[in-house]
Amino acid sequence: MLPSQALLPAVVFALTALQALASDTFIAAVYEHAVILPDPTKEPVSPGNALALMNKNMDVLEGAIKEAAQQGAHIIVTPEDGIYGWQFTRESIYPYLEDIPDPVVNWIPCTDPSRFGPAPVQERLSCMARNYSIYVVANIGDKKPCDSSDPDCPRDGRYQYNTDVVFDTQGKLVARYHKYNLFVVESQFNYPKEPEAVTFDTPFGKFGIFTCFDILFYEPAVVLVSKMQVDTVLFPTAWMNVLPFLTAIQFHSAWAMGMRVNVLAANTHNTSMAMTGSGIYAPAGARTYSYNMETEGGHLLIAELDAHPRLSPATPPAVSWNSYALSVEGFTQNDHEFTGIIFEDPFTFTELTKPGGNLTVCQKDLCCHLRYKMAEKRDDEVYVLGAFNGLHVTEGQYYLQV
């Protein structure tokens, strides 16, 4: 039997847990972080200097996490590269990496920091989650030793992975994801041997997680939605707003609509590299977003979402996009078609020469149809509709339709 003094907190905790379990909505937060970058160097810095740089970034992130928790957020997503940046070689990133165990080990770094060796970054992230009672999603680097018995083992005897981690409200590590589709500049990291479909359950829905460039591929992005049936996708990213990827806001919002899931997209903020654009997206449209190329500071976004969006009356009914595309009649093609190269891909373009109208551009069996109206167009501006359908070869070989 519980002592009377301990009974009231236990009852309050039980009622809070039941309320969370019964909740049909939750409060989500994302933070777009202007990352403090290390000085570019090909030589590794000391572990102490690496940790000092990461602590500067985590100081900023902790401020955002604390504010989000005070506003009632249940979960917060921070960006890819948000703790140490991206200006690294394979050798120079090594002091920033930690050994991140499989979450099945049931580990709370905040209360048992040395269980798997030095892990000051995981310890601090765990304590943030625990101290503010909020799920914390962050992107860090994982290192795993290997030896000659592994034919794929790198020469330096270790694998290095671009890694997302999730800590629950008790500070426990509940998810670890190794980025599978690395971008061309990520030579400091290794590809996992197999794609990972990482999910975890919460009182407010089933979550999946992947990173930045992954969103363009069937594995893991489509698999999480179509086969794992997640309700919400966590998406740390370092997204550059350049063609053919469109802007972060447009692409990520459209992805949430098309996949009929929530998407929590946290971007890095670096205007010199056109990195901006974060948001909280639902199948019915964006709940909140920010696109800021004018200032250099970070930005916190908070919004309420349906915990199970497919069951929500606000979610539009499912659409067969293939049937819809086949039913669309082609619009008039004009005499302003031309070809152009983007990321080594030969696009077919058609120019939008009128203030409004209908256009179609085709490449092979991919046709894109556009109804448009221009609010304003300067004499020095050119607008085009483009399509690419073929083998993309810039950072590996795979087929794309854009």
MARFILO-124782 format. One record per residue: x, y, z of N, C-alpha, C in turn; residue in one letter. Coordinates in pm, whole numbers, padded with zeros to 5 digits, always signed. Layout:
! residues N
XYZXYZXYZA...
END
This chain:
! residues 402
+00084-00120+00000+00000+00000+00000+00087+00124+00000M+00052+00222-00086+00132+00344-00094+00108+00433+00027L+00213+00496+00081+00194+00596+00186+00106+00709+00132P+00033+00774+00223-00061+00877+00181+00008+00991+00109S+00133+01025+00149+00204+01135+00085+00242+01101-00059Q+00263+00973-00087+00302+00932-00222+00181+00904-00310A+00063+00892-00247-00056+00853-00321-00099+00959-00421L-00101+01086-00378-00149+01193-00465-00065+01207-00591L+00069+01212-00583+00148+01219-00706+00124+01100-00798P+00104+00981-00739+00080+00862-00821-00052+00874-00895A-00155+00926-00826-00286+00943-00889-00277+01046-01001V-00208+01157-00974-00192+01261-01076-00122+01207-01198V-00014+01129-01174+00061+01070-01286-00028+00976-01366F-00107+00894-01298-00195+00799-01366-00299+00871-01450A-00358+00978-01393-00457+01054-01468-00396+01121-01590L-00274+01173-01573-00205+01236-01685-00177+01136-01796T-00135+01014-01757-00106+00910-01855-00233+00870-01930A-00344+00855-01857-00469+00818-01920-00517+00927-02015L-00497+01054-01975-00537+01165-02060-00457+01165-02189Q-00326+01137-02177-00240+01133-02296-00283+01020-02389A-00315+00904-02329-00355+00789-02409-00485+00816-02484L-00574+00897-02423-00703+00924-02482-00700+01040-02580A-00588+01110-02590-00580+01230-02671-00584+01198-02819S-00664+01274-02893-00671+01260-03038-00580+01359-03110D-00520+01451-03035-00431+01550-03094-00305+01561-03009T-00204+01624-03065-00083+01654-02989-00022+01783-03041F+00067+01840-02960+00135+01964-02997+00275+01930-03047I+00306+01972-03167+00436+01944-03229+00516+02073-03243A+00648+02059-03239+00737+02174-03257+00852+02134-03348A+00898+02229-03428+01022+02214-03504+01103+02342-03483V+01236+02325-03487+01322+02442-03471+01420+02451-03587Y+01413+02562-03659+01509+02588-03767+01629+02658-03706E+01743+02592-03710+01862+02634-03633+01970+02691-03725H+02017+02811-03690+02133+02870-03758+02258+02811-03694A+02311+02706-03753+02415+02625-03691+02545+02705-03677V+02606+02694-03560+02739+02749-03537+02839+02649-03594I+02913+02689-03696+02999+02597-03771+03142+02599-03718L+03210+02486-03727+03352+02483-03691+03436+02547-03802P+03559+02582-03769+03650+02630-03872+03681+02516-03968D+03677+02542-04099+03707+02434-04195+03850+02383-04178P+03866+02253-04168+03998+02193-04155+03993+02048-04200T+04100+02001-04258+04110+01860-04296+04167+01777-04182K+04220+01843-04080+04279+01773-03968+04180+01765-03851E+04174+01654-03781+04083+01643-03667+04122+01739-03555P+04021+01800-03492+04044+01879-03373+04044+01785-03253V+04077+01837-03136+04074+01755-03015+03930+01724-02977S+03906+01612-02907+03770+01583-02860+03712+01695-02776P+03797+01762-02696+03749+01873-02614+03700+01989-02698G+03773+02022-02803+03731+02132-02890+03604+02095-02968N+03595+01969-03008+03474+01924-03078+03352+01936-02986A+03366+01892-02862+03254+01899-02768+03218+02043-02736L+03318+02131-02729+03290+02272-02701+03203+02332-02811A+03234+02301-02936+03153+02350-03048+03012+02293-03042L+03001+02163-03015+02868+02102-03009+02786+02157-02892M+02851+02187-02781+02779+02245-02668+02725+02384-02700N+02797+02461-02782+02745+02591-02823+02614+02575-02900K+02611+02479-02991+02487+02455-03065+02379+02399-02975N+02417+02308-02884+02316+02252-02793+02264+02355-02694M+02342+02457-02663+02290+02566-02580+02172+02633-02649D+02188+02659-02779+02079+02721-02856+01960+02627-02866V+01988+02501-02896+01879+02404-02909+01804+02385-02777L+01877+02387-02666+01810+02370-02537+01715+02486-02509E+01754+02607-02550+01663+02720-02533+01534+02700-02609G+01544+02648-02732+01425+02622-02813+01342+02508-02754A+01410+02404-02705+01340+02290-02646+01264+02333-02521I+01328+02413-02438+01263+02462-02317+01140+02545-02350K+01154+02635-02449+01040+02720-02487+00927+02636-02545E+00960+02538-02627+00857+02451-02685+00782+02376-02575A+00857+02323-02478+00794+02250-02367+00703+02341-02286A+00746+02465-02263+00664+02559-02187+00536+02593-02261Q+00538+02582-02394+00416+02608-02472+00333+02482-02495Q+00370+02373-02426+00289+02253-02428+00324+02151-02534G+00437+02169-02603+00473+02074-02708+00507+01938-02650A+00463+01833-02719+00494+01696-02679+00621+01644-02743H+00659+01701-02858+00776+01654-02933+00835+01771-03009I+00967+01773-03022+01035+01876-03100+01139+01811-03189I+01145+01857-03314+01242+01808-03412+01343+01918-03439V+01471+01883-03435+01579+01977-03468+01646+01930-03598T+01726+02016-03663+01768+01987-03801+01880+01885-03815P+01895+01836-03937+02014+01763-03977+02135+01855-03964E+02247+01799-03919+02371+01875-03902+02357+01987-03798D+02254+01981-03715+02225+02092-03625+02318+02103-03506G+02401+02002-03480+02487+02006-03361+02633+02031-03396I+02676+01997-03519+02817+02024-03553+02838+02076-03694Y+02736+02087-03776+02754+02143-03909+02790+02038-04012G+02857+02081-04121+02877+01991-04235+03012+02009-04305W+03099+02089-04254+03225+02117-04323+03334+02019-04278Q+03325+01893-04326+03413+01790-04273+03467+01698-04383F+03583+01640-04354+03631+01521-04424+03596+01401-04336T+03624+01282-04387+03601+01162-04307+03683+01165-04178R+03806+01215-04188+03895+01218-04071+03856+01329-03974E+03821+01446-04027+03799+01560-03937+03668+01551-03860S+03572+01469-03907+03446+01458-03832+03456+01359-03716I+03560+01276-03715+03567+01168-03618+03555+01215-03472Y+03619+01325-03428+03605+01366-03287+03463+01404-03246P+03376+01424-03344+03238+01464-03315+03144+01344-03302Y+03192+01225-03330+03106+01107-03333+03101+01036-03198L+02988+00968-03172+02972+00885-03053+02919+00748-03094E+02938+00651-03008+02881+00518-03030+02736+00522-02984D+02644+00507-03077+02501+00514-03046+02446+00372-03049I+02402+00317-02937+02355+00178-02933+02217+00162-02994P+02181+00038-03020+02045+00006-03062+01951+00035-02945D+01837+00101-02971+01746+00135-02860+01693+00016-02781P+01707-00107-02831+01658-00222-02755+01733-00238-02622V+01845-00168-02605+01921-00181-02480+01853-00113-02362V+01746-00034-02390+01669+00028-02282+01760+00120-02198N+01807+00226-02261+01910+00312-02201+01862+00455-02186W+01887+00512-02066+01865+00654-02040+02001+00718-02016I+02062+00780-02116+02195+00837-02099+02204+00940-01987P+02096+01010-01959+02097+01113-01856+02128+01055-01719C+02079+00935-01693+02100+00874-01561+02210+00769-01559T+02256+00726-01677+02361+00623-01686+02453+00657-01803D+02523+00770-01796+02593+00824-01913+02709+00742-01965P+02774+00663-01882+02896+00594-01924+02875+00447-01960S+02750+00404-01970+02721+00262-01994+02784+00211-02124R+02788+00295-02227+02845+00253-02355+02966+00338-02393F+03040+00382-02294+03156+00466-02320+03117+00613-02319G+03214+00700-02345+03184+00844-02341+03074+00882-02440P+02973+00951-02390+02859+00990-02475+02801+01122-02426A+02882+01229-02419+02834+01355-02362+02720+01418-02441P+02719+01400-02573+02611+01459-02653+02480+01386-02626V+02483+01254-02628+02362+01178-02598+02314+01203-02455Q+02409+01217-02363+02372+01246-02225+02297+01379-02217E+02348+01480-02284+02284+01611-02273+02148+01612-02341R+02137+01551-02459+02007+01544-02526+01906+01468-02442L+01950+01358-02382+01864+01279-02295+01815+01362-02177S+01904+01438-02119+01865+01521-02004+01770+01633-02044C+01788+01689-02164+01693+01790-02212+01553+01729-02219M+01543+01612-02280+01413+01546-02292+01354+01517-02155A+01438+01466-02064+01392+01428-01931+01353+01550-01847R+01437+01653-01851+01413+01771-01767+01291+01851-01811N+01263+01851-01942+01151+01931-01992+01031+01844-02031Y+01040+01713-02008+00929+01619-02034+00877+01633-02177S+00967+01619-02273+00931+01634-02413+01016+01537-02495I+00957+01479-02600+01035+01399-02693+01130+01491-02769Y+01257+01453-02777+01359+01534-02846+01417+01453-02962V+01415+01513-03080+01468+01451-03201+01589+01532-03247V+01703+01466-03265+01825+01536-03303+01905+01453-03401A+01996+01518-03472+02082+01453-03571+02226+01462-03525N+02292+01348-03507+02431+01343-03464+02503+01236-03546I+02628+01205-03509+02705+01106-03584+02734+00982-03502G+02718+00865-03564+02742+00737-03500+02870+00675-03555D+02947+00608-03470+03067+00536-03514+03057+00391-03467K+03095+00301-03556+03090+00159-03526+03219+00092-03573K+03294+00025-03483+03418-00040-03523+03390-00162-03611P+03486-00194-03697+03478-00314-03780+03620-00364-03804C+03632-00485-03860+03765-00541-03881+03770-00616-04014D+03883-00681-04038+03908-00744-04167+03813-00860-04197S+03745-00912-04095+03648-01019-04121+03526-00967-04196S+03509-00835-04198+03400-00771-04271+03459-00719-04403D+03421-00776-04516+03480-00734-04644+03451-00589-04681P+03347-00529-04621+03312-00391-04651+03373-00292-04552D+03447-00340-04454+03502-00253-04350+03596-00150-04413C+03575-00020-04387+03667+00082-04440+03809+00064-04386P+03905+00125-04455+04045+00108-04419+04077+00155-04277R+04003+00255-04230+04031+00307-04096+03966+00225-03986D+03896+00115-04022+03843+00023-03923+03716+00067-03854G+03640+00152-03919+03514+00196-03856+03414+00240-03963R+03287+00223-03929+03178+00283-04005+03139+00413-03938Y+03102+00511-04018+03054+00640-03968+02920+00670-04035Q+02820+00701-03953+02685+00717-04005+02625+00852-03967Y+02556+00912-04063+02470+01026-04036+02346+00970-03965N+02320+01015-03842+02227+00942-03754+02127+01035-03686T+02000+00995-03688+01896+01062-03608+01873+00982-03480D+01851+01053-03370+01817+00989-03244+01691+01054-03187V+01615+00973-03113+01494+01022-03047+01498+00980-02901V+01476+01075-02810+01466+01048-02667+01325+01082-02620F+01267+00993-02536+01131+01016-02489+01132+01108-02367D+01016+01124-02306+01003+01221-02197+01079+01180-02070T+01121+01055-02062+01204+01010-01951+01353+01017-01985Q+01384+01058-02108+01522+01063-02153+01573+00934-02212G+01486+00835-02232+01527+00706-02287+01543+00715-02438K+01649+00652-02489+01670+00641-02633+01567+00545-02691L+01476+00596-02776+01369+00512-02829+01380+00490-02979V+01467+00563-03046+01484+00543-03190+01623+00588-03233A+01679+00512-03329+01807+00546-03392+01795+00514-03540R+01822+00612-03625+01811+00590-03770+01940+00633-03840Y+01997+00544-03920+02115+00573-04001+02068+00615-04141H+02103+00736-04181+02062+00787-04312+02110+00694-04424K+02018+00657-04511+02048+00558-04615+02086+00621-04748Y+02023+00734-04781+02049+00801-04909+02131+00926-04884N+02261+00911-04891+02352+01022-04864+02360+01114-04985L+02371+01244-04957+02388+01341-05064+02534+01341-05110F+02560+01402-05225+02691+01391-05289+02804+01442-05201V+02780+01542-05115+02887+01603-05036+02912+01530-04904V+02842+01420-04876+02854+01353-04747+02955+01239-04751E+03074+01265-04804+03176+01162-04814+03233+01123-04678S+03202+01200-04574+03251+01166-04439+03174+01049-04378Q+03061+01012-04440+02976+00907-04385+02973+00784-04475F+02936+00671-04414+02915+00546-04486+02767+00522-04511N+02737+00447-04617+02601+00399-04641+02574+00279-04551Y+02462+00273-04483+02426+00148-04414+02413+00034-04515P+02436-00087-04470+02430-00202-04562+02289-00226-04613K+02191-00197-04530+02051-00213-04568+01973-00090-04524E+01868-00053-04597+01784+00058-04551+01709+00020-04424P+01692+00117-04336+01624+00094-04208+01486+00160-04211E+01385+00088-04168+01251+00143-04151+01228+00158-04001A+01257+00275-03948+01257+00298-03803+01126+00362-03761V+01056+00297-03669+00932+00350-03614+00934+00338-03462T+00849+00414-03396+00828+00399-03252+00689+00451-03218F+00631+00394-03115+00496+00431-03073+00499+00528-02956D+00403+00618-02954+00386+00715-02846+00238+00717-02806T+00204+00783-02696+00063+00798-02661-00015+00882-02763P+00057+00947-02856-00010+01033-02954+00026+00991-03097F+00032+00860-03120+00047+00812-03256+00175+00735-03281G+00182+00677-03401+00298+00600-03444+00385+00689-03533K+00516+00692-03500+00608+00782-03567+00711+00705-03649F+00751+00764-03761+00863+00716-03840+00962+00829-03860G+01086+00793-03895+01190+00895-03908+01284+00863-04023I+01320+00967-04098+01427+00959-04196+01484+01099-04215F+01588+01111-04301+01667+01234-04305+01678+01290-04447T+01641+01414-04464+01669+01498-04580+01651+01425-04714C+01761+01389-04782+01760+01332-04916+01677+01204-04924F+01658+01136-04810+01578+01013-04807+01437+01033-04861D+01385+01154-04851+01245+01177-04886+01218+01155-05034I+01323+01154-05117+01306+01136-05260+01301+00990-05304L+01313+00896-05210+01331+00756-05246+01223+00666-05185F+01203+00554-05249+01104+00457-05201+01142+00405-05063Y+01272+00370-05047+01321+00327-04916+01408+00436-04858E+01380+00479-04735+01277+00430-04644+01146+00507-04649P+01139+00617-04725+01029+00712-04708+00892+00650-04737A+00876+00594-04856+00746+00540-04893+00713+00416-04811V+00815+00336-04781+00795+00214-04702+00734+00247-04565V+00784+00351-04501+00732+00388-04369+00583+00420-04374L+00543+00486-04481+00403+00528-04491+00314+00414-04540V+00356+00347-04648+00268+00249-04711+00266+00114-04640S+00381+00072-04588+00388-00059-04525+00386-00053-04373K+00453+00046-04315+00459+00057-04169+00343+00137-04111M+00271+00210-04198+00150+00282-04159+00174+00381-04043Q+00280+00459-04054+00305+00560-03951+00204+00673-03965V+00180+00742-03853+00091+00858-03853+00166+00988-03881D+00290+00994-03833+00369+01117-03841+00512+01083-03879T+00569+01162-03970+00708+01147-04012+00791+01260-03950V+00902+01222-03887+00998+01317-03832+01108+01336-03936L+01140+01462-03968+01223+01488-04084+01329+01596-04056F+01439+01558-03990+01553+01651-03981+01614+01667-04121P+01644+01791-04160+01692+01813-04295+01788+01931-04300T+01873+01930-04403+01956+02046-04439+01928+02072-04586A+01814+02134-04613+01755+02141-04746+01796+02271-04815W+01858+02259-04931+01893+02375-05012+01784+02399-05115M+01734+02520-05122+01621+02553-05208+01667+02580-05351N+01699+02475-05423+01740+02486-05562+01667+02380-05644V+01648+02409-05771+01591+02309-05861+01684+02188-05870L+01635+02065-05892+01494+02036-05920+01414+02001-05796P+01463+02036-05678+01395+01997-05555+01290+02097-05511F+01275+02208-05583+01181+02313-05547+01215+02368-05409L+01125+02445-05352+01153+02497-05219+01110+02397-05114T+01170+02408-04998+01139+02316-04888+00990+02316-04856A+00932+02435-04845+00791+02445-04805+00701+02374-04905I+00719+02401-05033+00634+02340-05135+00647+02189-05136Q+00771+02142-05136+00794+01998-05151+00744+01922-05029F+00780+01967-04910+00746+01892-04789+00596+01897-04761H+00534+02010-04788+00390+02020-04770+00317+01929-04868S+00362+01927-04995+00299+01841-05094+00319+01694-05060A+00435+01659-05004+00462+01520-04966+00365+01475-04857W+00343+01562-04758+00248+01529-04651+00107+01509-04706A+00067+01595-04799-00065+01581-04861-00077+01452-04940M+00025+01424-05023+00020+01307-05108+00025+01177-05030G+00104+01176-04920+00120+01054-04841+00016+01043-04729M-00059+01150-04704-00166+01152-04603-00112+01123-04463R+00001+01189-04431+00059+01179-04297+00101+01319-04252V+00125+01332-04122+00188+01452-04070+00337+01448-04100N+00396+01563-04127+00540+01575-04147+00592+01691-04062V+00691+01660-03976+00756+01763-03895+00894+01786-03955L+00909+01892-04033+01032+01919-04108+01109+02032-04042A+01229+01999-03991+01316+02098-03927+01439+02117-04015A+01454+02236-04071+01565+02265-04161+01674+02342-04087N+01796+02332-04139+01901+02422-04094+01876+02559-04157T+01941+02662-04099+01921+02798-04150+02056+02857-04187H+02079+02873-04317+02204+02931-04366+02174+02997-04500N+02153+03129-04497+02106+03197-04618+02210+03195-04730T+02339+03189-04697+02442+03186-04802+02435+03059-04884S+02377+02952-04828+02361+02826-04899+02214+02800-04935M+02130+02904-04923+01987+02892-04953+01921+02783-04871A+01965+02767-04746+01905+02670-04656+01806+02741-04564M+01679+02716-04586+01573+02764-04499+01444+02695-04541T+01344+02707-04459+01215+02647-04491+01184+02529-04402G+01112+02554-04293+01072+02450-04199+00921+02459-04180S+00861+02347-04138+00718+02352-04120+00661+02230-04051G+00536+02245-04011+00457+02137-03953+00338+02118-04046I+00336+02002-04115+00243+01980-04224+00148+01865-04193Y+00022+01882-04233-00080+01779-04220-00131+01744-04359A-00205+01634-04374-00257+01598-04506-00346+01705-04568P-00414+01782-04485-00502+01886-04537-00429+02016-04568A-00299+02023-04539-00222+02144-04566-00131+02179-04450G-00051+02282-04470+00045+02324-04368-00028+02382-04247A+00015+02340-04127-00038+02400-04005+00042+02526-03968R+00172+02522-03994+00256+02640-03977+00386+02616-04051T+00446+02724-04101+00574+02710-04171+00647+02844-04170Y+00776+02839-04201+00857+02959-04209+00957+02944-04322S+00969+03049-04404+01070+03056-04510+01133+03194-04499Y+01258+03200-04455+01318+03327-04421+01460+03338-04477N+01475+03416-04583+01607+03443-04640+01657+03582-04603M+01589+03649-04511+01622+03787-04478+01708+03800-04353E+01686+03714-04254+01759+03725-04127+01837+03596-04102T+01927+03602-04005+02019+03490-03982+01987+03407-03858E+01885+03443-03782+01855+03372-03659+01770+03248-03680G+01759+03167-03574+01675+03049-03577+01529+03084-03557G+01442+02983-03568+01299+03009-03557+01228+02884-03506H+01144+02902-03405+01065+02794-03345+00924+02797-03399L+00873+02682-03442+00737+02668-03491+00663+02566-03406L+00538+02596-03371+00457+02507-03288+00316+02501-03344I+00258+02382-03349+00122+02367-03400+00060+02239-03345A-00072+02235-03345-00146+02117-03303-00178+02030-03424E-00164+01898-03407-00188+01802-03514-00280+01691-03467L-00348+01628-03562-00424+01506-03532-00327+01392-03509D-00347+01317-03402-00257+01206-03370-00267+01094-03473A-00385+01076-03532-00407+00971-03632-00472+01036-03754H-00394+01100-03839-00451+01184-03945-00540+01108-04044P-00512+00981-04069-00596+00908-04164-00739+00893-04113R-00755+00896-03981-00888+00881-03921-00957+01015-03899L-00886+01124-03923-00940+01256-03895-01038+01299-04004S-01153+01358-03965-01247+01409-04066-01188+01525-04146P-01080+01588-04094-01018+01698-04167-00930+01651-04282A-00893+01523-04282-00805+01471-04386-00884+01441-04513T-00841+01493-04626-00911+01464-04752-00909+01315-04782P-01009+01265-04855-01011+01122-04889-00892+01087-04978P-00854+00959-04974-00741+00913-05054-00770+00931-05203A-00665+00967-05277-00676+00988-05421-00583+00890-05491V-00632+00828-05598-00547+00747-05683-00478+00840-05782S-00354+00877-05749-00285+00976-05833-00256+00918-05971W-00232+00789-05980-00206+00729-06110-00330+00739-06199N-00448+00707-06142-00571+00717-06220-00599+00862-06258S-00572+00953-06165-00596+01095-06193-00507+01142-06308Y-00378+01104-06303-00285+01147-06406-00326+01095-06544A-00371+00969-06548-00410+00910-06675-00537+00974-06731L-00618+01033-06643-00744+01093-06687-00730+01236-06735S-00614+01299-06707-00596+01440-06743-00568+01452-06892V-00643+01538-06958-00617+01564-07098-00501+01662-07112E-00413+01635-07204-00298+01721-07225-00338+01860-07268G-00271+01959-07212-00294+02097-07254-00210+02125-07379F-00229+02242-07433-00158+02280-07555-00009+02296-07528T+00072+02236-07612+00216+02259-07606+00250+02376-07697Q+00346+02459-07654+00376+02578-07734+00508+02564-07807N+00549+02671-07873+00671+02669-07953+00793+02713-07874D+00783+02717-07743+00892+02769-07662+00960+02657-07582H+00957+02535-07633+01026+02425-07564+01177+02433-07588E+01252+02398-07486+01397+02394-07498+01449+02296-07394F+01574+02257-07406+01636+02166-07310+01735+02241-07224T+01758+02190-07104+01853+02250-07012+01903+02147-06913G+02020+02170-06859+02084+02074-06770+02074+02124-06626I+02021+02040-06536+02019+02067-06392+02075+01945-06321I+02183+01963-06246+02248+01851-06178+02279+01738-06275F+02327+01772-06395+02364+01677-06500+02244+01610-06566E+02122+01648-06530+02004+01586-06588+01949+01672-06701D+01926+01616-06822+01874+01694-06935+01722+01712-06927P+01679+01824-06872+01537+01855-06858+01480+01905-06992F+01351+01881-07011+01275+01946-07117+01192+02057-07054T+01205+02179-07106+01135+02294-07050+01042+02356-07153F+00938+02421-07104+00855+02506-07188+00832+02637-07112T+00841+02746-07184+00834+02878-07119+00688+02922-07100E+00662+02986-06987+00532+03045-06961+00535+03187-07015L+00483+03205-07137+00496+03332-07207+00376+03425-07187T+00266+03372-07134+00143+03452-07120+00112+03475-06972K+00028+03572-06940-00008+03599-06799-00082+03484-06733P-00140+03396-06810-00210+03281-06756-00246+03184-06866G-00281+03061-06827-00319+02963-06927-00292+02822-06885G-00289+02731-06982-00266+02590-06958-00147+02544-07042N-00061+02461-06982+00057+02412-07052+00082+02265-07019L+00145+02195-07112+00192+02059-07089+00336+02049-07136T+00420+01982-07057+00555+01950-07101+00577+01802-07078V+00635+01733-07177+00653+01588-07169+00798+01550-07195C+00842+01446-07127+00969+01382-07157+00947+01232-07142Q+00967+01158-07250+00935+01015-07254+00788+00996-07216K+00759+00911-07117+00619+00886-07082+00574+00969-06962D+00654+01069-06920+00616+01157-06810+00568+01290-06867L+00443+01325-06837+00387+01453-06879+00342+01532-06756C+00374+01660-06756+00335+01749-06647+00240+01853-06703C+00124+01868-06637+00020+01960-06682+00009+02074-06582H-00001+02195-06632-00004+02312-06544-00113+02409-06586L-00198+02443-06490-00288+02558-06504-00229+02669-06418R-00213+02789-06473-00145+02892-06396-00202+03030-06425Y-00172+03121-06332-00203+03263-06349-00095+03341-06277K-00032+03434-06347+00075+03515-06287+00017+03642-06229M+00050+03669-06102+00009+03794-06041+00095+03909-06089A+00223+03878-06116+00316+03983-06157+00436+03917-06225E+00488+03978-06329+00607+03926-06397+00688+04043-06450K+00813+04052-06405+00901+04158-06451+00962+04122-06586R+01013+04221-06656+01073+04197-06788+01199+04112-06780D+01266+04116-06664+01391+04039-06651+01370+03902-06589D+01244+03856-06580+01213+03725-06524+01166+03630-06634E+01203+03502-06617+01156+03396-06706+01102+03283-06619V+00981+03237-06649+00922+03124-06578+00906+03007-06674Y+00939+02887-06625+00933+02769-06710+00871+02653-06634V+00816+02559-06712+00770+02431-06660+00862+02325-06718L+00918+02239-06631+01016+02142-06678+00989+02002-06629G+01044+01905-06703+01028+01764-06666+01156+01688-06700A+01189+01591-06611+01298+01498-06638+01253+01358-06603F+01284+01263-06690+01245+01124-06669+01359+01036-06720N+01445+00992-06628+01557+00911-06674+01654+00876-06563G+01773+00834-06603+01877+00790-06510+01957+00911-06462L+01954+00932-06332+02029+01040-06268+02164+00985-06223H+02273+01058-06249+02406+00999-06227+02498+01086-06142V+02450+01197-06085+02541+01291-06017+02601+01232-05891T+02519+01178-05802+02570+01122-05677+02525+00978-05662E+02564+00896-05761+02517+00758-05768+02417+00747-05881G+02381+00628-05920+02291+00607-06033+02156+00556-05984Q+02050+00629-06018+01914+00588-05987+01821+00665-06079Y+01701+00610-06096+01606+00671-06188+01520+00774-06114Y+01492+00885-06184+01411+00992-06127+01304+01035-06225L+01192+01076-06170+01091+01151-06246+01066+01279-06169Q+01097+01392-06231+01086+01522-06165+00997+01613-06248V
END
